Amino acid sequence: MKLGLTGVAGVVGIVVATMPAMVFADKAQADAQIRAAFEKYTVAWNNASLEGVLSLYSEDARIAEG
């Protein structure tokens, strides 16, 4: 897997963005969702697919800085 520091930061962002949806899921289900999101992100990142990366975010996702 070719995943640099920026890619890891993106994966962490995806996991944090999906956390509210996983609050009520059991651990096995949450782990499976995280693994699936990580795999989709890694494939999209390695293929330089902006659409693939952005498809992992919800429509109302916000990027917070600072």
Order of alpha helices (4+ residues) and beta strands (2+ residues): alpha-alpha-alpha
